[in-house]
Amino acid sequence: MDYELIVVIVNANYSEIAMDAAREEGARGGTIVHARGTGTKLMEEKYGIIITPEKDMILILTKKNKRDKILNSVYKAVGLSTDGQGIAFSLPVSDVAGLKFDSDQ
């Protein structure tokens, strides 16, 4: 079974919106890590974009066949064109231990 790790980085306090969107497409849960972004001064100077340095990073482990729907849903809910100013990407996962996925998940 192939798995993917979806990583979502959003402005602080937008993680629940991202997780709600992910759950709508089959994500069973995620881990939220509070983080701080860098490079905000450069983005403001170069692009005129004010970026909030306080971030939430959401890690969602899912089966590969659900990845695209989850990514699209999350980006629609909290993407760069929203107040969440989020980015999302996925990484392949070669091994998973300690989790039980139902056959339909």
N, CA, C and O atoms as CSV, one atom per row, in Angstrom:
chain,resi,resn,atom,element,x,y,z
A,1,MET,N,N,0.853,-1.181,0.000
A,1,MET,CA,C,0.000,0.000,0.000
A,1,MET,C,C,0.897,1.242,0.000
A,1,MET,O,O,1.820,1.350,0.807
A,2,ASP,N,N,0.620,2.157,-0.896
A,2,ASP,CA,C,1.403,3.393,-0.975
A,2,ASP,C,C,0.765,4.479,-0.127
A,2,ASP,O,O,-0.452,4.664,-0.137
A,3,TYR,N,N,1.613,5.195,0.611
A,3,TYR,CA,C,1.166,6.276,1.477
A,3,TYR,C,C,1.846,7.576,1.076
A,3,TYR,O,O,2.904,7.577,0.448
A,4,GLU,N,N,1.219,8.674,1.449
A,4,GLU,CA,C,1.765,10.005,1.213
A,4,GLU,C,C,1.639,10.805,2.503
A,4,GLU,O,O,0.704,10.615,3.281
A,5,LEU,N,N,2.588,11.693,2.715
A,5,LEU,CA,C,2.512,12.651,3.809
A,5,LEU,C,C,2.156,13.989,3.189
A,5,LEU,O,O,2.922,14.537,2.396
A,6,ILE,N,N,1.015,14.505,3.545
A,6,ILE,CA,C,0.614,15.833,3.084
A,6,ILE,C,C,1.046,16.826,4.137
A,6,ILE,O,O,0.752,16.662,5.321
A,7,VAL,N,N,1.749,17.861,3.698
A,7,VAL,CA,C,2.219,18.919,4.580
A,7,VAL,C,C,1.489,20.194,4.179
A,7,VAL,O,O,1.524,20.600,3.018
A,8,VAL,N,N,0.835,20.818,5.142
A,8,VAL,CA,C,0.114,22.058,4.911
A,8,VAL,C,C,0.687,23.100,5.860
A,8,VAL,O,O,0.787,22.859,7.064
A,9,ILE,N,N,1.064,24.259,5.321
A,9,ILE,CA,C,1.584,25.347,6.144
A,9,ILE,C,C,0.661,26.534,5.965
A,9,ILE,O,O,0.496,27.048,4.859
A,10,VAL,N,N,0.053,26.969,7.076
A,10,VAL,CA,C,-0.922,28.063,7.039
A,10,VAL,C,C,-0.611,29.075,8.137
A,10,VAL,O,O,0.134,28.791,9.075
A,11,ASN,N,N,-1.197,30.257,7.999
A,11,ASN,CA,C,-1.105,31.232,9.078
A,11,ASN,C,C,-1.687,30.625,10.348
A,11,ASN,O,O,-2.575,29.774,10.292
A,12,ALA,N,N,-1.178,31.070,11.496
A,12,ALA,CA,C,-1.655,30.578,12.781
A,12,ALA,C,C,-3.174,30.721,12.857
A,12,ALA,O,O,-3.744,31.686,12.348
A,13,ASN,N,N,-3.809,29.764,13.488
A,13,ASN,CA,C,-5.251,29.740,13.735
A,13,ASN,C,C,-6.084,29.339,12.520
A,13,ASN,O,O,-7.306,29.480,12.553
A,14,TYR,N,N,-5.473,28.852,11.464
A,14,TYR,CA,C,-6.210,28.372,10.299
A,14,TYR,C,C,-6.112,26.857,10.147
A,14,TYR,O,O,-6.601,26.295,9.167
A,15,SER,N,N,-5.489,26.203,11.105
A,15,SER,CA,C,-5.284,24.760,10.987
A,15,SER,C,C,-6.590,23.973,11.054
A,15,SER,O,O,-6.725,22.956,10.375
A,16,GLU,N,N,-7.540,24.415,11.847
A,16,GLU,CA,C,-8.806,23.685,11.932
A,16,GLU,C,C,-9.595,23.780,10.632
A,16,GLU,O,O,-10.264,22.823,10.241
A,17,ILE,N,N,-9.522,24.925,9.962
A,17,ILE,CA,C,-10.176,25.069,8.667
A,17,ILE,C,C,-9.546,24.089,7.673
A,17,ILE,O,O,-10.249,23.433,6.904
A,18,ALA,N,N,-8.217,23.999,7.699
A,18,ALA,CA,C,-7.506,23.072,6.817
A,18,ALA,C,C,-7.889,21.632,7.128
A,18,ALA,O,O,-8.137,20.845,6.215
A,19,MET,N,N,-7.940,21.281,8.414
A,19,MET,CA,C,-8.284,19.907,8.790
A,19,MET,C,C,-9.730,19.574,8.441
A,19,MET,O,O,-10.019,18.448,8.035
A,20,ASP,N,N,-10.637,20.527,8.591
A,20,ASP,CA,C,-12.035,20.281,8.201
A,20,ASP,C,C,-12.113,19.962,6.703
A,20,ASP,O,O,-12.822,19.044,6.293
A,21,ALA,N,N,-11.382,20.724,5.900
A,21,ALA,CA,C,-11.370,20.482,4.450
A,21,ALA,C,C,-10.760,19.121,4.132
A,21,ALA,O,O,-11.249,18.410,3.254
A,22,ALA,N,N,-9.700,18.759,4.840
A,22,ALA,CA,C,-9.053,17.460,4.616
A,22,ALA,C,C,-9.981,16.315,5.010
A,22,ALA,O,O,-10.061,15.310,4.305
A,23,ARG,N,N,-10.679,16.462,6.127
A,23,ARG,CA,C,-11.597,15.413,6.578
A,23,ARG,C,C,-12.742,15.207,5.586
A,23,ARG,O,O,-13.209,14.084,5.400
A,24,GLU,N,N,-13.192,16.290,4.952
A,24,GLU,CA,C,-14.262,16.172,3.958
A,24,GLU,C,C,-13.865,15.246,2.810
A,24,GLU,O,O,-14.728,14.664,2.153
A,25,GLU,N,N,-12.566,15.111,2.570
A,25,GLU,CA,C,-12.083,14.263,1.477
A,25,GLU,C,C,-11.453,12.971,1.967
A,25,GLU,O,O,-10.744,12.301,1.217
A,26,GLY,N,N,-11.708,12.616,3.224
A,26,GLY,CA,C,-11.298,11.309,3.696
A,26,GLY,C,C,-10.117,11.253,4.646
A,26,GLY,O,O,-9.755,10.163,5.090
A,27,ALA,N,N,-9.501,12.378,4.975
A,27,ALA,CA,C,-8.414,12.345,5.962
A,27,ALA,C,C,-9.011,11.972,7.317
A,27,ALA,O,O,-10.091,12.440,7.678
A,28,ARG,N,N,-8.317,11.147,8.043
A,28,ARG,CA,C,-8.830,10.692,9.338
A,28,ARG,C,C,-8.319,11.535,10.482
A,28,ARG,O,O,-8.870,11.477,11.581
A,29,GLY,N,N,-7.287,12.312,10.255
A,29,GLY,CA,C,-6.714,13.149,11.299
A,29,GLY,C,C,-5.392,13.700,10.836
A,29,GLY,O,O,-4.961,13.461,9.708
A,30,GLY,N,N,-4.757,14.433,11.712
A,30,GLY,CA,C,-3.474,15.023,11.372
A,30,GLY,C,C,-2.769,15.481,12.636
A,30,GLY,O,O,-3.319,15.394,13.734
A,31,THR,N,N,-1.572,15.960,12.476
A,31,THR,CA,C,-0.791,16.497,13.580
A,31,THR,C,C,-0.501,17.958,13.274
A,31,THR,O,O,-0.031,18.293,12.187
A,32,ILE,N,N,-0.785,18.825,14.240
A,32,ILE,CA,C,-0.557,20.254,14.062
A,32,ILE,C,C,0.680,20.651,14.860
A,32,ILE,O,O,0.782,20.379,16.056
A,33,VAL,N,N,1.609,21.296,14.175
A,33,VAL,CA,C,2.849,21.762,14.790
A,33,VAL,C,C,2.873,23.277,14.656
A,33,VAL,O,O,2.704,23.810,13.559
A,34,HIS,N,N,3.081,23.966,15.762
A,34,HIS,CA,C,3.179,25.421,15.700
A,34,HIS,C,C,4.584,25.788,15.238
A,34,HIS,O,O,5.573,25.237,15.720
A,35,ALA,N,N,4.657,26.724,14.299
A,35,ALA,CA,C,5.936,27.058,13.669
A,35,ALA,C,C,6.043,28.559,13.440
A,35,ALA,O,O,5.095,29.311,13.665
A,36,ARG,N,N,7.202,28.968,12.994
A,36,ARG,CA,C,7.437,30.376,12.675
A,36,ARG,C,C,8.110,30.435,11.316
A,36,ARG,O,O,9.141,29.801,11.092
A,37,GLY,N,N,7.518,31.204,10.408
A,37,GLY,CA,C,8.068,31.333,9.071
A,37,GLY,C,C,9.217,32.333,9.023
A,37,GLY,O,O,9.332,33.204,9.885
A,38,THR,N,N,10.060,32.199,8.016
A,38,THR,CA,C,11.150,33.144,7.792
A,38,THR,C,C,11.006,33.723,6.398
A,38,THR,O,O,10.206,33.232,5.601
A,39,GLY,N,N,11.760,34.747,6.101
A,39,GLY,CA,C,11.722,35.335,4.772
A,39,GLY,C,C,10.580,36.311,4.570
A,39,GLY,O,O,10.309,36.721,3.441
A,40,THR,N,N,9.909,36.686,5.644
A,40,THR,CA,C,8.755,37.572,5.507
A,40,THR,C,C,9.155,38.965,5.032
A,40,THR,O,O,8.412,39.595,4.280
A,41,LYS,N,N,10.305,39.448,5.458
A,41,LYS,CA,C,10.771,40.783,5.046
A,41,LYS,C,C,11.012,40.815,3.531
A,41,LYS,O,O,10.618,41.771,2.862
A,42,LEU,N,N,11.648,39.786,2.997
A,42,LEU,CA,C,11.916,39.692,1.563
A,42,LEU,C,C,10.618,39.677,0.762
A,42,LEU,O,O,10.500,40.384,-0.239
A,43,MET,N,N,9.642,38.876,1.194
A,43,MET,CA,C,8.368,38.796,0.483
A,43,MET,C,C,7.655,40.145,0.485
A,43,MET,O,O,7.047,40.534,-0.512
A,44,GLU,N,N,7.731,40.846,1.596
A,44,GLU,CA,C,7.080,42.151,1.684
A,44,GLU,C,C,7.754,43.149,0.755
A,44,GLU,O,O,7.076,43.908,0.062
A,45,GLU,N,N,9.073,43.153,0.734
A,45,GLU,CA,C,9.809,44.086,-0.115
A,45,GLU,C,C,9.654,43.760,-1.597
A,45,GLU,O,O,9.430,44.655,-2.411
A,46,LYS,N,N,9.772,42.495,-1.945
A,46,LYS,CA,C,9.769,42.095,-3.353
A,46,LYS,C,C,8.372,42.050,-3.970
A,46,LYS,O,O,8.171,42.476,-5.107
A,47,TYR,N,N,7.406,41.526,-3.204
A,47,TYR,CA,C,6.079,41.295,-3.760
A,47,TYR,C,C,4.976,42.150,-3.131
A,47,TYR,O,O,3.833,42.124,-3.587
A,48,GLY,N,N,5.315,42.893,-2.102
A,48,GLY,CA,C,4.301,43.695,-1.428
A,48,GLY,C,C,3.306,42.863,-0.651
A,48,GLY,O,O,2.197,43.319,-0.372
A,49,ILE,N,N,3.689,41.642,-0.295
A,49,ILE,CA,C,2.814,40.735,0.437
A,49,ILE,C,C,3.230,40.731,1.902
A,49,ILE,O,O,4.393,40.487,2.223
A,50,ILE,N,N,2.292,40.997,2.775
A,50,ILE,CA,C,2.581,40.920,4.202
A,50,ILE,C,C,2.257,39.510,4.661
A,50,ILE,O,O,1.129,39.035,4.528
A,51,ILE,N,N,3.262,38.859,5.198
A,51,ILE,CA,C,3.108,37.474,5.630
A,51,ILE,C,C,3.232,37.408,7.143
A,51,ILE,O,O,4.176,37.940,7.726
A,52,THR,N,N,2.277,36.754,7.765
A,52,THR,CA,C,2.313,36.550,9.203
A,52,THR,C,C,3.359,35.489,9.515
A,52,THR,O,O,3.286,34.382,8.982
A,53,PRO,N,N,4.332,35.803,10.370
A,53,PRO,CA,C,5.378,34.817,10.632
A,53,PRO,C,C,4.907,33.610,11.447
A,53,PRO,O,O,5.489,32.533,11.322
A,54,GLU,N,N,3.872,33.760,12.277
A,54,GLU,CA,C,3.384,32.633,13.062
A,54,GLU,C,C,2.590,31.706,12.156
A,54,GLU,O,O,1.649,32.128,11.484
A,55,LYS,N,N,2.978,30.452,12.148
A,55,LYS,CA,C,2.386,29.463,11.245
A,55,LYS,C,C,1.928,28.235,12.009
A,55,LYS,O,O,2.365,27.980,13.131
A,56,ASP,N,N,1.047,27.488,11.387
A,56,ASP,CA,C,0.710,26.138,11.815
A,56,ASP,C,C,1.104,25.218,10.678
A,56,ASP,O,O,0.821,25.501,9.514
A,57,MET,N,N,1.750,24.129,11.009
A,57,MET,CA,C,2.106,23.124,10.015
A,57,MET,C,C,1.289,21.875,10.342
A,57,MET,O,O,1.329,21.362,11.460
A,58,ILE,N,N,0.557,21.404,9.352
A,58,ILE,CA,C,-0.298,20.243,9.541
A,58,ILE,C,C,0.293,19.077,8.762
A,58,ILE,O,O,0.599,19.205,7.577
A,59,LEU,N,N,0.451,17.951,9.429
A,59,LEU,CA,C,0.983,16.734,8.817
A,59,LEU,C,C,-0.150,15.717,8.748
A,59,LEU,O,O,-0.734,15.354,9.769
A,60,ILE,N,N,-0.454,15.265,7.540
A,60,ILE,CA,C,-1.544,14.315,7.331
A,60,ILE,C,C,-0.995,13.108,6.580
A,60,ILE,O,O,-0.534,13.234,5.445
A,61,LEU,N,N,-1.046,11.951,7.208
A,61,LEU,CA,C,-0.639,10.715,6.550
A,61,LEU,C,C,-1.879,10.086,5.929
A,61,LEU,O,O,-2.887,9.881,6.606
A,62,THR,N,N,-1.799,9.785,4.648
A,62,THR,CA,C,-2.960,9.232,3.955
A,62,THR,C,C,-2.522,8.233,2.897
A,62,THR,O,O,-1.354,8.177,2.512
A,63,LYS,N,N,-3.469,7.459,2.444
A,63,LYS,CA,C,-3.186,6.581,1.315
A,63,LYS,C,C,-3.061,7.433,0.062
A,63,LYS,O,O,-3.725,8.460,-0.083
A,64,LYS,N,N,-2.206,6.990,-0.826
A,64,LYS,CA,C,-1.885,7.761,-2.027
A,64,LYS,C,C,-3.116,8.082,-2.875
A,64,LYS,O,O,-3.182,9.149,-3.485
A,65,ASN,N,N,-4.074,7.188,-2.919
A,65,ASN,CA,C,-5.244,7.409,-3.765
A,65,ASN,C,C,-6.151,8.535,-3.257
A,65,ASN,O,O,-7.053,8.962,-3.978
A,66,LYS,N,N,-5.935,9.015,-2.049
A,66,LYS,CA,C,-6.726,10.140,-1.508
A,66,LYS,C,C,-5.977,11.462,-1.559
A,66,LYS,O,O,-6.559,12.516,-1.302
A,67,ARG,N,N,-4.713,11.416,-1.884
A,67,ARG,CA,C,-3.848,12.595,-1.837
A,67,ARG,C,C,-4.391,13.782,-2.622
A,67,ARG,O,O,-4.531,14.872,-2.066
A,68,ASP,N,N,-4.697,13.595,-3.890
A,68,ASP,CA,C,-5.080,14.723,-4.740
A,68,ASP,C,C,-6.349,15.417,-4.250
A,68,ASP,O,O,-6.422,16.646,-4.238
A,69,LYS,N,N,-7.347,14.634,-3.848
A,69,LYS,CA,C,-8.591,15.232,-3.359
A,69,LYS,C,C,-8.355,16.020,-2.075
A,69,LYS,O,O,-8.902,17.110,-1.904
A,70,ILE,N,N,-7.549,15.477,-1.180
A,70,ILE,CA,C,-7.255,16.175,0.070
A,70,ILE,C,C,-6.480,17.450,-0.214
A,70,ILE,O,O,-6.828,18.514,0.299
A,71,LEU,N,N,-5.432,17.355,-1.026
A,71,LEU,CA,C,-4.639,18.544,-1.354
A,71,LEU,C,C,-5.506,19.641,-1.971
A,71,LEU,O,O,-5.416,20.802,-1.572
A,72,ASN,N,N,-6.331,19.283,-2.926
A,72,ASN,CA,C,-7.173,20.278,-3.593
A,72,ASN,C,C,-8.168,20.909,-2.632
A,72,ASN,O,O,-8.382,22.120,-2.671
A,73,SER,N,N,-8.769,20.113,-1.783
A,73,SER,CA,C,-9.738,20.626,-0.828
A,73,SER,C,C,-9.090,21.584,0.172
A,73,SER,O,O,-9.634,22.646,0.474
A,74,VAL,N,N,-7.936,21.196,0.673
A,74,VAL,CA,C,-7.222,22.035,1.635
A,74,VAL,C,C,-6.786,23.340,0.978
A,74,VAL,O,O,-6.932,24.416,1.558
A,75,TYR,N,N,-6.257,23.239,-0.220
A,75,TYR,CA,C,-5.785,24.464,-0.880
A,75,TYR,C,C,-6.943,25.407,-1.191
A,75,TYR,O,O,-6.797,26.626,-1.104
A,76,LYS,N,N,-8.075,24.849,-1.549
A,76,LYS,CA,C,-9.253,25.681,-1.810
A,76,LYS,C,C,-9.686,26.407,-0.531
A,76,LYS,O,O,-10.096,27.567,-0.584
A,77,ALA,N,N,-9.597,25.735,0.600
A,77,ALA,CA,C,-10.041,26.304,1.882
A,77,ALA,C,C,-9.059,27.298,2.480
A,77,ALA,O,O,-9.477,28.303,3.056
A,78,VAL,N,N,-7.754,27.038,2.355
A,78,VAL,CA,C,-6.762,27.883,3.047
A,78,VAL,C,C,-5.567,28.229,2.173
A,78,VAL,O,O,-4.484,28.494,2.695
A,79,GLY,N,N,-5.738,28.235,0.861
A,79,GLY,CA,C,-4.627,28.511,-0.055
A,79,GLY,C,C,-4.160,29.958,-0.021
A,79,GLY,O,O,-4.652,30.764,0.770
A,80,LEU,N,N,-3.216,30.275,-0.877
A,80,LEU,CA,C,-2.613,31.607,-0.904
A,80,LEU,C,C,-3.613,32.734,-1.135
A,80,LEU,O,O,-3.389,33.858,-0.684
A,81,SER,N,N,-4.696,32.457,-1.819
A,81,SER,CA,C,-5.681,33.507,-2.087
A,81,SER,C,C,-6.665,33.707,-0.933
A,81,SER,O,O,-7.595,34.505,-1.049
A,82,THR,N,N,-6.473,32.994,0.172
A,82,THR,CA,C,-7.337,33.124,1.347
A,82,THR,C,C,-6.571,33.791,2.475
A,82,THR,O,O,-5.368,34.026,2.364
A,83,ASP,N,N,-7.267,34.095,3.558
A,83,ASP,CA,C,-6.599,34.665,4.733
A,83,ASP,C,C,-5.618,33.684,5.369
A,83,ASP,O,O,-4.688,34.093,6.064
A,84,GLY,N,N,-5.824,32.398,5.131
A,84,GLY,CA,C,-4.901,31.392,5.661
A,84,GLY,C,C,-3.546,31.419,4.992
A,84,GLY,O,O,-2.561,30.958,5.568
A,85,GLN,N,N,-3.481,31.956,3.772
A,85,GLN,CA,C,-2.244,32.071,2.984
A,85,GLN,C,C,-1.414,30.798,3.029
A,85,GLN,O,O,-0.207,30.839,3.266
A,86,GLY,N,N,-2.072,29.666,2.800
A,86,GLY,CA,C,-1.404,28.393,2.950
A,86,GLY,C,C,-0.781,27.847,1.687
A,86,GLY,O,O,-1.151,28.200,0.568
A,87,ILE,N,N,0.170,26.978,1.911
A,87,ILE,CA,C,0.740,26.160,0.846
A,87,ILE,C,C,0.593,24.702,1.278
A,87,ILE,O,O,0.548,24.400,2.471
A,88,ALA,N,N,0.521,23.819,0.316
A,88,ALA,CA,C,0.379,22.401,0.623
A,88,ALA,C,C,1.174,21.598,-0.398
A,88,ALA,O,O,1.232,21.946,-1.578
A,89,PHE,N,N,1.777,20.534,0.071
A,89,PHE,CA,C,2.519,19.633,-0.814
A,89,PHE,C,C,2.523,18.252,-0.194
A,89,PHE,O,O,2.154,18.084,0.968
A,90,SER,N,N,2.941,17.266,-0.967
A,90,SER,CA,C,2.995,15.905,-0.432
A,90,SER,C,C,4.366,15.296,-0.676
A,90,SER,O,O,5.101,15.694,-1.580
A,91,LEU,N,N,4.674,14.335,0.146
A,91,LEU,CA,C,5.923,13.586,0.059
A,91,LEU,C,C,5.603,12.100,0.110
A,91,LEU,O,O,4.717,11.689,0.859
A,92,PRO,N,N,6.305,11.289,-0.669
A,92,PRO,CA,C,6.064,9.851,-0.596
A,92,PRO,C,C,6.567,9.285,0.730
A,92,PRO,O,O,7.558,9.755,1.290
A,93,VAL,N,N,5.865,8.272,1.213
A,93,VAL,CA,C,6.241,7.601,2.460
A,93,VAL,C,C,6.503,6.143,2.115
A,93,VAL,O,O,5.637,5.456,1.575
A,94,SER,N,N,7.700,5.681,2.431
A,94,SER,CA,C,8.057,4.317,2.043
A,94,SER,C,C,7.580,3.268,3.041
A,94,SER,O,O,7.260,2.150,2.638
A,95,ASP,N,N,7.523,3.592,4.315
A,95,ASP,CA,C,7.108,2.620,5.322
A,95,ASP,C,C,6.227,3.297,6.361
A,95,ASP,O,O,6.409,4.473,6.677
A,96,VAL,N,N,5.269,2.540,6.887
A,96,VAL,CA,C,4.381,3.025,7.934
A,96,VAL,C,C,4.290,1.946,8.999
A,96,VAL,O,O,4.087,0.773,8.686
A,97,ALA,N,N,4.440,2.338,10.247
A,97,ALA,CA,C,4.300,1.402,11.356
A,97,ALA,C,C,3.419,2.045,12.422
A,97,ALA,O,O,3.425,3.263,12.601
A,98,GLY,N,N,2.671,1.216,13.118
A,98,GLY,CA,C,1.885,1.712,14.240
A,98,GLY,C,C,0.522,2.266,13.873
A,98,GLY,O,O,-0.170,2.812,14.733
A,99,LEU,N,N,0.123,2.141,12.630
A,99,LEU,CA,C,-1.194,2.620,12.215
A,99,LEU,C,C,-1.979,1.492,11.600
A,99,LEU,O,O,-1.419,0.587,10.982
A,100,LYS,N,N,-3.278,1.556,11.776
A,100,LYS,CA,C,-4.153,0.593,11.124
A,100,LYS,C,C,-5.120,1.375,10.257
A,100,LYS,O,O,-5.930,2.148,10.768
A,101,PHE,N,N,-5.041,1.184,8.964
A,101,PHE,CA,C,-5.966,1.793,8.030
A,101,PHE,C,C,-6.988,0.742,7.638
A,101,PHE,O,O,-6.629,-0.386,7.302
A,102,ASP,N,N,-8.257,1.110,7.680
A,102,ASP,CA,C,-9.296,0.199,7.203
A,102,ASP,C,C,-9.111,-0.014,5.715
A,102,ASP,O,O,-8.496,0.819,5.049
A,103,SER,N,N,-9.614,-1.080,5.192
A,103,SER,CA,C,-9.408,-1.413,3.784
A,103,SER,C,C,-10.004,-0.359,2.843
A,103,SER,O,O,-9.527,-0.224,1.716
A,104,ASP,N,N,-11.018,0.384,3.259
A,104,ASP,CA,C,-11.619,1.392,2.399
A,104,ASP,C,C,-11.026,2.766,2.601
A,104,ASP,O,O,-11.459,3.707,1.937
A,105,GLN,N,N,-10.067,2.929,3.473
A,105,GLN,CA,C,-9.511,4.251,3.762
A,105,GLN,C,C,-8.440,4.593,2.797
A,105,GLN,O,O,-7.853,5.671,2.883
